[in-house]
Amino acid sequence: MASAASAPPTPSSLKRIVAASLIGTTIEWYDFFLYGSAAALVFNELFFPNSDPLVGTLLSFLTYAVGFAARPIGALVFGHFGDRLGRKKLLVLSLLLMGGATFAIGLLPTYGTIGVAAPVLLTALRLVQGFALGGEWGGAVLLVSEHGDAERRGFWASWPQTGAPAGQLLATGVLSLLTATLSDGAFGSWGWRIPFLLSGVLVMVGLWIRLSVDESPVFKEALAQAEARKAAEAASASGSEPEKMPLVSVLRHHWRDVLVAMGARMAENISYYVITAFILVYATTSAGVSKQTALNAVLIASAVHFAVIPAWGALSDRVGRRPVYLLGAAGVGLWMFPFFRLIDTGGFGNLILAVTVGLVFHGAMYAPQAAFFSEMFATRMRYSGASIGAQFASVAAGAPAPLIATALLAEYDDSTPIALYVIAAVLLTLVAVGVAKETRHRDLADVSAPSDAEPAPVAPPADARTV
């Protein structure tokens, strides 16, 4: 029977929870994307000055990719403790780790000051960023998904997803303002540090808001029932099998869902970093576009991206997660060749069109992803399952995407191989989502494993909840 813990939140409290998740994810994505933009614009000169410019960019993107390598570790650690202790505590920790690492990058000496130690320290701080982000995403989307009503879960859960374009918008906006107001020499000398140091202020704001929300009622109810079951088992000395670690349960009951989530992430993750990070290299080196122009195009497109994500999320509540996701993946694949051809013209309007359409299609994948992944996994292993599925894919997808794209450009001096690379990822995603089951009608209060092969012998009453 539903407990008081599971009572739906009031509209005002739900909006506060959504706002807390959105602001927290915006700050964390700001920190993460700021590094990617700086890697494309200045880190090659500051931390790898003895390399050819394009080789320096490759090395810079290599440190960028290292952050993705730490994300699965963060997913495992945060997922485990998030399923045991709750979503809120781990979200506060992830925000502190991310903000601290980003602030430290702003204080970091460059290669010209301390030599090879500079890129080593830069890489270490990037690892901390990746570790924190690996735990952030799952907790943020679950906190909203498990608070929101089932009928509009896709819409409400899509709001933390807007933290990505909002963070991109904020990071690109700050960099664009600085490059517009400072000379190249001033920006390369000290101006690049300002947006990293700004993270310290943003983290304080994020913590104040994030500490004000309650733990997920669905999780609290599941935890209470699990503790009651343990107490009953101990009292009866039944010798029942002890509760497994969330990771073990995920791999036992949800391994197919993990593979689906990883496949779904391929096109979404690769296309995003090609469209928003690699474009800063391609537009400035191959199309002859200035840094300022490229940043402004990403800035405008990110604003549109932010606006369309909730609309795609709402549509997924009406037609399902899979149709919207498949539409986005197919759209990205079809857009790749026009995307590069528009950039090659060097026109600002064409550059805006290229990036904006690409991000609109990307939003159709990214918006339903939060609800889609949350609905795949049972409550007591949901943080682990959603985080593992999302973050393990990032190692093969988003991590090497700018690196591979830059290497292909260096080897072939043409955009065709890069477009084909993204299209190959799209095909993987189409297969993964195509074979997945629709999830929008699943009850998140059900803490059993939806993918279990063993059916229940007797259907429970309508108001009962499986533990």
ZIKA-V135818 format. One record per backbone hydrogen bond with DSSP energy under -0.5 kcal/mol. CO is the residue of the C=O (numbers start at 1). NH is the residue of the N-H. E is the energy in kcal/mol with one decimal. If there is no record, write none. Layout:
CO:NH:E
CO:NH:E
This chain:
3:6:-1.1
4:7:-1.5
10:14:-2.6
11:15:-2.1
12:16:-1.7
13:17:-2.2
14:18:-2.7
15:19:-2.6
16:20:-2.4
17:21:-2.4
18:22:-2.9
19:23:-2.8
20:24:-2.0
21:25:-2.7
22:26:-2.4
23:27:-2.1
24:28:-2.2
25:29:-2.8
26:30:-2.4
27:31:-2.2
28:32:-2.1
29:33:-3.3
30:34:-2.3
31:35:-1.2
32:36:-1.2
33:37:-2.6
34:38:-2.5
35:39:-2.6
36:40:-1.5
37:41:-1.7
38:42:-2.6
38:43:-2.6
42:45:-0.9
42:46:-2.0
43:47:-2.6
43:48:-0.7
44:48:-0.8
46:111:-2.2
46:112:-0.5
48:51:-1.2
52:56:-3.6
53:57:-1.8
54:58:-2.0
55:59:-2.5
56:60:-2.3
57:61:-2.8
58:62:-1.6
59:63:-1.7
60:64:-1.5
61:65:-2.4
62:66:-1.4
63:67:-0.8
64:67:-0.8
64:68:-0.5
65:68:-0.9
65:69:-1.2
66:70:-1.1
67:71:-0.6
68:71:-0.8
68:72:-0.7
70:74:-2.2
71:75:-2.6
72:76:-2.3
73:77:-2.6
74:78:-2.8
75:79:-1.9
76:80:-2.1
77:81:-2.2
78:82:-2.8
79:83:-1.9
79:384:-0.5
80:84:-0.8
81:85:-3.8
81:86:-0.7
82:86:-0.8
86:90:-0.7
87:91:-1.7
88:92:-1.9
89:93:-1.7
90:94:-2.4
91:95:-1.8
92:96:-1.8
93:97:-2.3
94:98:-2.4
95:99:-2.4
96:100:-2.2
97:101:-2.1
98:102:-2.3
99:103:-2.4
100:104:-2.0
101:105:-1.7
102:106:-1.4
103:107:-0.6
104:107:-1.0
105:108:-1.2
110:113:-1.4
110:114:-2.1
111:115:-2.1
114:117:-1.0
115:118:-1.9
116:120:-1.4
117:121:-2.7
118:122:-2.4
119:123:-2.1
120:124:-2.1
121:125:-2.3
122:126:-1.9
123:127:-1.9
124:128:-1.5
125:129:-2.1
126:130:-2.4
127:131:-2.4
128:132:-2.4
129:133:-2.5
130:134:-2.2
131:135:-0.9
132:135:-0.7
132:136:-1.4
133:137:-1.6
135:139:-1.1
136:140:-2.5
137:141:-2.2
138:142:-1.9
139:143:-2.2
140:144:-1.2
141:145:-2.8
142:146:-3.0
144:147:-0.8
144:148:-2.7
147:9:-0.7
149:152:-0.8
150:153:-1.1
152:156:-2.5
153:157:-2.9
154:158:-0.9
155:159:-0.5
156:159:-1.2
157:161:-0.6
158:162:-1.0
159:162:-0.9
160:163:-1.4
161:164:-1.6
161:165:-0.6
162:166:-2.4
163:167:-2.6
164:168:-2.6
165:169:-3.1
166:170:-2.6
167:171:-2.8
168:172:-2.9
169:173:-2.4
170:174:-2.3
171:175:-2.2
172:176:-2.9
173:177:-2.4
174:178:-2.2
175:179:-2.8
176:180:-1.6
177:181:-1.5
178:182:-2.3
183:187:-2.7
184:188:-2.4
185:189:-1.6
186:190:-2.6
186:191:-2.5
187:192:-2.1
190:193:-1.5
190:194:-0.6
191:194:-1.0
191:195:-0.5
192:196:-0.5
193:197:-2.4
194:198:-2.1
195:199:-0.5
196:199:-0.8
197:200:-1.4
197:201:-0.5
198:201:-0.7
198:202:-1.8
199:203:-2.5
200:204:-1.3
201:205:-1.7
202:206:-2.6
203:207:-2.7
204:208:-2.0
205:209:-1.8
206:210:-2.8
207:211:-2.4
209:212:-1.1
210:213:-1.1
216:220:-2.3
217:221:-2.3
218:222:-2.2
219:223:-2.9
220:224:-2.3
221:225:-2.4
222:226:-2.2
223:227:-2.4
224:228:-2.2
225:229:-2.3
226:230:-2.2
227:231:-2.3
228:232:-2.2
229:233:-2.5
230:234:-2.6
231:235:-2.3
232:236:-2.0
233:237:-1.0
233:238:-1.3
245:249:-2.2
246:250:-2.6
247:251:-2.3
248:252:-1.7
249:253:-3.1
249:254:-0.5
250:254:-2.4
254:258:-2.4
255:259:-1.9
256:260:-2.3
257:261:-2.7
258:262:-2.4
259:263:-2.5
260:264:-2.7
261:265:-1.5
262:266:-0.7
263:266:-0.8
263:267:-0.6
264:268:-0.8
265:269:-3.1
266:270:-2.3
267:271:-2.1
268:272:-1.5
269:273:-1.7
270:274:-1.9
271:275:-2.6
272:276:-2.3
273:277:-1.4
273:278:-2.5
274:279:-0.9
277:280:-1.1
277:281:-0.5
278:281:-1.4
278:282:-2.6
279:283:-2.8
280:284:-0.6
281:285:-2.2
282:286:-2.3
282:287:-1.4
283:289:-3.1
290:294:-2.3
291:295:-2.6
292:296:-2.3
293:297:-2.0
294:298:-2.0
295:299:-2.3
296:300:-2.4
297:301:-2.3
298:302:-2.3
299:303:-1.4
300:304:-1.6
301:305:-2.5
302:306:-2.4
303:307:-1.5
304:308:-2.1
305:309:-1.5
306:310:-0.6
307:311:-0.6
308:312:-2.5
309:313:-2.4
310:314:-2.5
311:315:-2.1
312:316:-1.9
313:317:-0.9
314:317:-0.6
314:318:-0.8
315:318:-0.9
315:319:-2.7
316:320:-1.2
320:324:-1.0
321:325:-2.3
322:326:-3.0
323:327:-2.0
324:328:-2.1
325:329:-2.3
326:330:-2.5
327:331:-2.4
328:332:-2.2
329:333:-2.1
330:334:-2.3
331:335:-1.6
332:336:-1.0
333:336:-0.5
335:339:-2.7
336:340:-1.8
337:341:-2.0
338:342:-2.4
339:343:-1.6
340:344:-2.2
341:345:-0.7
342:345:-0.7
343:346:-1.8
347:351:-2.2
348:352:-2.4
349:353:-2.4
350:354:-2.6
351:355:-2.2
352:356:-2.7
353:357:-2.3
354:358:-1.6
355:359:-2.3
356:360:-2.2
357:361:-2.2
358:362:-2.0
359:363:-2.4
360:364:-1.0
361:364:-0.6
361:365:-0.7
362:365:-1.4
362:366:-2.6
363:367:-2.9
365:369:-0.6
366:370:-0.7
367:370:-0.6
368:372:-3.0
369:373:-2.8
370:374:-2.0
371:375:-2.5
373:376:-0.8
373:377:-0.6
374:377:-0.8
378:381:-1.6
379:382:-1.2
381:385:-2.8
382:386:-2.8
383:387:-2.0
384:388:-2.8
385:389:-2.5
386:390:-2.0
387:391:-3.1
388:392:-2.2
389:393:-0.6
390:394:-0.8
391:395:-0.7
392:395:-0.7
392:396:-0.7
393:396:-0.6
393:397:-1.7
394:399:-2.9
397:401:-0.9
398:402:-0.6
400:404:-3.8
401:405:-2.6
402:406:-2.4
403:407:-2.4
404:408:-2.7
405:409:-2.1
406:410:-2.4
407:411:-2.2
408:412:-2.8
409:413:-2.0
415:419:-2.4
416:420:-2.4
417:421:-1.8
418:422:-1.9
419:423:-2.3
420:424:-2.2
421:425:-1.4
422:426:-2.0
423:427:-2.0
424:428:-1.5
425:267:-0.5
425:429:-2.0
426:430:-2.6
427:431:-1.8
428:432:-2.4
429:433:-2.8
430:434:-1.7
431:435:-1.7
432:436:-0.6
433:436:-0.5
439:442:-2.3
442:444:-0.6
443:446:-1.6
445:447:-0.7
446:379:-0.6
448:450:-0.7
449:452:-1.7
453:455:-0.7
461:464:-1.6
466:447:-1.8
